[in-house]
């Protein structure tokens, strides 16, 4: 999917993505109070950084965004 997204960008075009910071697979019951179980599975930030560069994007900045006991990785990247 990231390779396809990279083709949507013009040279110099920017990409901003939020990913998991730590690899995790699990569920959250009553997610957002809707009564349904939410299923999650995501890779860690290092793997996501690798996937972005393999897709042909240059990662310009990465930031940890805390949430509860964990958090997310926020990536700024661009198409060369």
DSSP file (Angstrom, degrees, kcal/mol; ACC not computed):
  #  RESIDUE AA STRUCTURE BP1 BP2  ACC     N-H-->O    O-->H-N    N-H-->O    O-->H-N    TCO  KAPPA ALPHA  PHI   PSI    X-CA   Y-CA   Z-CA
    1    1 A X     >        0   0    0      0, 0.0     4,-2.5     0, 0.0     5,-0.2   0.000 360.0 360.0 360.0 -41.0    0.0    0.0    0.0
    2    2 A X  H  >  +     0   0    0      1,-0.2     4,-2.5     2,-0.2     5,-0.1   0.876 360.0  54.8 -63.8 -35.7    2.8    2.4    0.8
    3    3 A X  H  > S+     0   0    0      2,-0.2     4,-1.1     1,-0.2    -1,-0.2   0.907 109.9  47.1 -62.2 -40.5    4.4    1.9   -2.6
    4    4 A X  H >> S+     0   0    0      2,-0.2     4,-0.8     1,-0.2     3,-0.5   0.924 110.7  51.1 -66.7 -44.3    1.1    2.8   -4.2
    5    5 A X  H >X S+     0   0    0     -4,-2.5     3,-1.1     1,-0.2     4,-0.7   0.906 104.6  58.2 -59.2 -41.5    0.7    5.9   -2.0
    6    6 A X  H >< S+     0   0    0     -4,-2.5     3,-0.7     1,-0.3    -1,-0.2   0.836 101.7  55.5 -58.9 -32.6    4.2    7.0   -2.9
    7    7 A X  H << S+     0   0    0     -4,-1.1    -1,-0.3    -3,-0.5    -2,-0.2   0.733  98.9  61.9 -73.3 -20.3    3.1    7.0   -6.6
    8    8 A X  H << S+     0   0    0     -3,-1.1     2,-0.3    -4,-0.8    -1,-0.2   0.728  91.8  84.3 -74.4 -21.4    0.3    9.4   -5.8
    9    9 A X  S << S-     0   0    0     -4,-0.7     2,-0.1    -3,-0.7     3,-0.1  -0.594  77.7-129.9 -86.4 141.2    2.7   12.1   -4.6
   10   10 A X    >   -     0   0    0     -2,-0.3     3,-3.1     1,-0.1    69,-0.4  -0.444  51.7 -73.7 -72.6 159.6    4.5   14.5   -6.9
   11   11 A X  T 3  S+     0   0    0      1,-0.3    69,-0.2    69,-0.1    -1,-0.1  -0.398 130.6  20.5 -54.0 129.6    8.3   14.7   -6.6
   12   12 A X  T 3  S+     0   0    0     67,-4.0    -1,-0.3     1,-0.3    68,-0.1   0.300  94.5 145.3  87.7  -8.1    8.7   16.7   -3.3
   13   13 A X    <   -     0   0    0     -3,-3.1    66,-2.3    66,-0.2    -1,-0.3  -0.307  44.9-123.7 -65.1 147.0    5.2   15.7   -2.2
   14   14 A X  E     -A   78   0A   0     64,-0.2     2,-0.4    -3,-0.1    64,-0.2  -0.653  19.9-166.0-100.1 148.5    4.7   15.2    1.5
   15   15 A X  E     -A   77   0A   0     62,-3.0    62,-2.8    -2,-0.3     2,-0.4  -0.996   1.3-171.1-129.0 134.6    3.4   12.2    3.4
   16   16 A X  E     +A   76   0A   0     -2,-0.4     2,-0.4    60,-0.2    60,-0.2  -0.994  14.9 174.0-126.1 123.6    2.3   12.2    7.0
   17   17 A X  E     -A   75   0A   0     58,-2.3    58,-3.2    -2,-0.4     2,-0.5  -0.983  24.1-151.2-135.5 143.7    1.5    8.9    8.7
   18   18 A X  E     +A   74   0A   0     -2,-0.4     2,-0.2    56,-0.2    56,-0.2  -0.956  29.1 163.7-110.8 127.1    0.6    7.6   12.2
   19   19 A X  E     -A   73   0A   0     54,-2.9    54,-2.5    -2,-0.5     2,-0.1  -0.767  44.5 -75.8-130.7 175.3    1.6    4.1   13.0
   20   20 A X  E     -A   72   0A   0     -2,-0.2    52,-0.2    52,-0.2    28,-0.2  -0.467  30.4-152.2 -68.3 148.3    2.1    1.9   16.0
   21   21 A X  S    S+     0   0    0     50,-1.3    24,-2.3     1,-0.2     2,-0.4   0.849  82.3  31.1 -89.3 -40.6    5.2    2.6   18.0
   22   22 A X  S    S-     0   0    0     49,-0.4    -1,-0.2    22,-0.3     2,-0.1  -0.911  97.0-100.7-115.7 145.2    5.6   -0.9   19.4
   23   23 A X        +     0   0    0     -2,-0.4     2,-0.3    -3,-0.1    20,-0.2  -0.415  55.1 163.0 -62.6 135.9    4.5   -4.1   17.7
   24   24 A X  E     -C   42   0B   0     18,-2.2    18,-2.4    -2,-0.1     2,-0.4  -0.967  27.1-174.7-159.5 139.4    1.2   -5.3   19.1
   25   25 A X  E     +C   41   0B   0     -2,-0.3     2,-0.3    16,-0.2    16,-0.2  -0.995  41.3  97.3-132.8 129.9   -1.7   -7.6   18.3
   26   26 A X  E     -C   40   0B   0     14,-1.9    14,-3.1    -2,-0.4     2,-0.3  -0.974  56.2 -92.5 177.6-168.0   -4.8   -7.6   20.6
   27   27 A X  E     -C   39   0B   0     -2,-0.3     2,-0.4    12,-0.2    12,-0.2  -0.900  11.4-151.0-132.2 158.8   -8.3   -6.4   21.2
   28   28 A X  E >   -C   38   0B   0     10,-2.0    10,-2.6    -2,-0.3     3,-0.7  -0.980  22.0-139.6-129.6 119.4  -10.1   -3.7   23.0
   29   29 A X  T 3  S+     0   0    0     -2,-0.4     8,-0.2     1,-0.2     4,-0.2  -0.480  83.1   9.9 -75.2 148.1  -13.6   -4.4   24.2
   30   30 A X  T >  S-     0   0    0      5,-0.2     3,-2.2     1,-0.2    -1,-0.2   0.869  87.8-158.5  53.0  43.3  -16.3   -1.7   23.9
   31   31 A X  G X  S-     0   0    0      5,-2.1     3,-1.9    -3,-0.7     5,-0.4  -0.310  70.8  -5.8 -60.0 128.8  -14.0    0.4   21.7
   32   32 A X  G 3  S-     0   0    0      1,-0.3    -1,-0.3    -3,-0.2    -2,-0.1   0.730 123.4 -72.2  55.6  26.3  -15.1    4.1   21.7
   33   33 A X  G <  S+     0   0    0     -3,-2.2    -1,-0.3    -4,-0.2    -2,-0.2   0.630 105.8 122.8  72.0  13.2  -18.1    3.1   23.8
   34   34 A X  S <  S-     0   0    0     -3,-1.9    -2,-0.1     2,-0.2    -3,-0.1   0.468  77.6-120.2 -89.1  -1.7  -19.8    1.4   20.8
   35   35 A X  S    S+     0   0    0      1,-0.3     2,-0.3    -6,-0.0    -5,-0.2   0.389  76.6 112.1  82.6  -5.6  -20.2   -2.0   22.4
   36   36 A X        -     0   0    0     -5,-0.4    -5,-2.1    -7,-0.1     2,-0.4  -0.681  69.9-116.3-102.3 155.9  -18.0   -3.7   19.7
   37   37 A X        -     0   0    0     -2,-0.3     2,-0.5    -8,-0.2    -8,-0.2  -0.768  25.3-147.4 -87.7 132.5  -14.6   -5.4   20.1
   38   38 A X  E     -C   28   0B   0    -10,-2.6   -10,-2.0    -2,-0.4     2,-0.4  -0.885   7.2-149.6-102.1 129.6  -11.9   -3.7   18.1
   39   39 A X  E     -C   27   0B   0     -2,-0.5     2,-0.3   -12,-0.2   -12,-0.2  -0.850  17.0-171.4-100.6 132.7   -9.1   -6.0   16.7
   40   40 A X  E     +C   26   0B   0    -14,-3.1   -14,-1.9    -2,-0.4     2,-0.2  -0.924  17.0 164.0-125.2 147.0   -5.6   -4.4   16.3
   41   41 A X  E     +C   25   0B   0     -2,-0.3     2,-0.3   -16,-0.2   -16,-0.2  -0.787  15.8 153.3-159.0 119.2   -2.4   -5.6   14.8
   42   42 A X  E     -C   24   0B   0    -18,-2.4   -18,-2.2    -2,-0.2     2,-0.1  -0.992  34.9-120.8-147.9 155.5    0.6   -3.4   13.9
   43   43 A X        -     0   0    0     -2,-0.3   -23,-0.2   -20,-0.2     2,-0.1  -0.262  40.7 -91.6 -83.2 174.4    4.3   -3.5   13.5
   44   44 A X     >  -     0   0    0    -21,-0.1     4,-2.2     1,-0.1   -22,-0.3  -0.336  39.1 -99.9 -84.3 171.5    6.8   -1.4   15.4
   45   45 A X  H  > S+     0   0    0    -24,-2.3     4,-2.6     1,-0.2     5,-0.2   0.870 120.2  55.2 -61.5 -39.9    8.2    2.0   14.4
   46   46 A X  H  > S+     0   0    0    -25,-0.3     4,-2.1     1,-0.2    -1,-0.2   0.903 109.5  47.1 -62.1 -41.2   11.5    0.6   13.0
   47   47 A X  H  > S+     0   0    0      2,-0.2     4,-2.5     1,-0.2    -1,-0.2   0.917 112.2  49.7 -66.4 -42.8    9.6   -1.7   10.7
   48   48 A X  H  X S+     0   0    0     -4,-2.2     4,-2.2     2,-0.2    -2,-0.2   0.891 109.0  52.5 -63.3 -38.8    7.3    1.0    9.5
   49   49 A X  H  X S+     0   0    0     -4,-2.6     4,-2.2     2,-0.2    -1,-0.2   0.920 110.0  49.1 -60.9 -43.8   10.3    3.3    8.8
   50   50 A X  H  X S+     0   0    0     -4,-2.1     4,-2.6     1,-0.2    -2,-0.2   0.919 110.0  50.8 -61.1 -44.6   11.8    0.5    6.7
   51   51 A X  H  X S+     0   0    0     -4,-2.5     4,-1.4     1,-0.2    -1,-0.2   0.879 108.7  52.2 -62.9 -37.8    8.5    0.0    4.8
   52   52 A X  H  <>S+     0   0    0     -4,-2.2     5,-2.1     2,-0.2    -1,-0.2   0.933 112.6  43.8 -63.5 -45.6    8.4    3.8    4.1
   53   53 A X  H ><5S+     0   0    0     -4,-2.2     3,-1.5     1,-0.2    -2,-0.2   0.879 110.7  54.6 -69.7 -35.9   11.9    3.9    2.7
   54   54 A X  H 3<5S+     0   0    0     -4,-2.6    -1,-0.2     1,-0.3    -2,-0.2   0.792 102.6  58.9 -65.0 -26.3   11.3    0.7    0.7
   55   55 A X  T 3<5S-     0   0    0     -4,-1.4    -1,-0.3    -5,-0.2    -2,-0.2   0.512 127.2-101.7 -78.7  -4.7    8.3    2.4   -0.8
   56   56 A X  T < 5S+     0   0    0     -3,-1.5    24,-0.7     1,-0.3     2,-0.3   0.610  79.7 130.5  95.7  13.5   10.6    5.1   -2.1
   57   57 A X  E   < -B   79   0A   0     -5,-2.1     2,-0.6    -6,-0.2    -1,-0.3  -0.754  53.1-134.3-100.0 148.1    9.9    7.8    0.5
   58   58 A X  E     -B   78   0A   0     20,-3.0    20,-2.0    -2,-0.3     2,-0.6  -0.897  19.4-136.3 -98.2 122.1   12.5    9.7    2.4
   59   59 A X  E     +B   77   0A   0     -2,-0.6    18,-0.3    18,-0.2     3,-0.1  -0.695  26.0 176.0 -80.4 119.5   11.7    9.9    6.1
   60   60 A X  E     +     0   0A   0     16,-2.5     2,-0.3    -2,-0.6    17,-0.2   0.774  63.8   2.3 -92.6 -32.3   12.4   13.5    7.2
   61   61 A X  E     -B   76   0A   0     15,-1.7    15,-2.6     2,-0.0     2,-0.4  -0.992  54.1-165.4-158.2 146.8   11.2   13.3   10.8
   62   62 A X  E     -B   75   0A   0     -2,-0.3     2,-0.4    13,-0.2    13,-0.2  -0.999  12.5-176.2-137.8 136.9    9.8   10.8   13.3
   63   63 A X  E     -B   74   0A   0     11,-2.2    11,-2.9    -2,-0.4     2,-0.5  -0.993  24.4-128.7-137.2 141.0    8.1   11.6   16.6
   64   64 A X  E     -B   73   0A   0     -2,-0.4     2,-0.6     9,-0.2     9,-0.2  -0.771  20.4-163.6 -86.0 129.2    6.8    9.5   19.5
   65   65 A X  E     -B   72   0A   0      7,-2.9     7,-2.5    -2,-0.5   -44,-0.1  -0.939  16.6-138.9-115.1 106.9    3.2   10.5   20.4
   66   66 A X  E     +B   71   0A   0     -2,-0.6     5,-0.3     5,-0.2     2,-0.3  -0.320  25.9 172.1 -69.1 146.4    2.3    9.1   23.8
   67   67 A X  E >   -B   70   0A   0      3,-2.4     3,-2.3     1,-0.1     2,-0.1  -0.856  59.5 -49.0-152.8 117.3   -1.1    7.6   24.5
   68   68 A X  T 3  S-     0   0    0     -2,-0.3    -1,-0.1     1,-0.3    -2,-0.0  -0.353 121.9 -19.5  57.7-128.5   -2.0    5.8   27.8
   69   69 A X  T 3  S+     0   0    0     -3,-0.1    -1,-0.3    -2,-0.1     2,-0.1   0.461 141.0  23.4 -88.8  -2.2    0.8    3.3   28.6
   70   70 A X  E <  S- B   0  67A   0     -3,-2.3    -3,-2.4    -5,-0.0     2,-0.3  -0.200  71.4-163.4-130.9-138.8    2.0    3.2   25.0
   71   71 A X  E     - B   0  66A   0     -5,-0.3   -50,-1.3    -2,-0.1   -49,-0.4  -0.989  17.3 -91.4 168.7-169.8    1.9    5.5   22.0
   72   72 A X  E     -AB  20  65A   0     -7,-2.5    -7,-2.9    -2,-0.3     2,-0.5  -0.823  24.3-122.1-128.3 162.9    2.3    6.0   18.3
   73   73 A X  E     -AB  19  64A   0    -54,-2.5   -54,-2.9    -2,-0.3     2,-0.5  -0.945  20.8-156.8-107.7 131.7    5.0    6.9   15.8
   74   74 A X  E     -AB  18  63A   0    -11,-2.9   -11,-2.2    -2,-0.5     2,-0.5  -0.944  12.3-163.9-109.5 122.4    4.3    9.9   13.6
   75   75 A X  E     -AB  17  62A   0    -58,-3.2   -58,-2.3    -2,-0.5     2,-0.5  -0.915  13.2-166.2-113.3 130.9    6.3   10.0   10.4
   76   76 A X  E     +AB  16  61A   0    -15,-2.6   -16,-2.5    -2,-0.5   -15,-1.7  -0.969  27.9 157.8-106.3 127.3    6.9   12.9    8.1
   77   77 A X  E     -AB  15  59A   0    -62,-2.8   -62,-3.0    -2,-0.5     2,-0.3  -0.912  22.8-156.0-142.7 168.2    8.2   11.8    4.7
   78   78 A X  E     -AB  14  58A   0    -20,-2.0   -20,-3.0    -2,-0.3     2,-0.6  -0.982  25.3-111.7-145.2 158.4    8.5   13.0    1.1
   79   79 A X  E       B   0  57A   0    -66,-2.3   -67,-4.0   -69,-0.4   -66,-0.2  -0.808 360.0 360.0 -87.7 123.8    8.9   11.6   -2.4
   80   80 A X              0   0    0    -24,-0.7   -69,-0.1    -2,-0.6    -1,-0.1   0.525 360.0 360.0 -63.6 360.0   12.3   12.6   -3.7
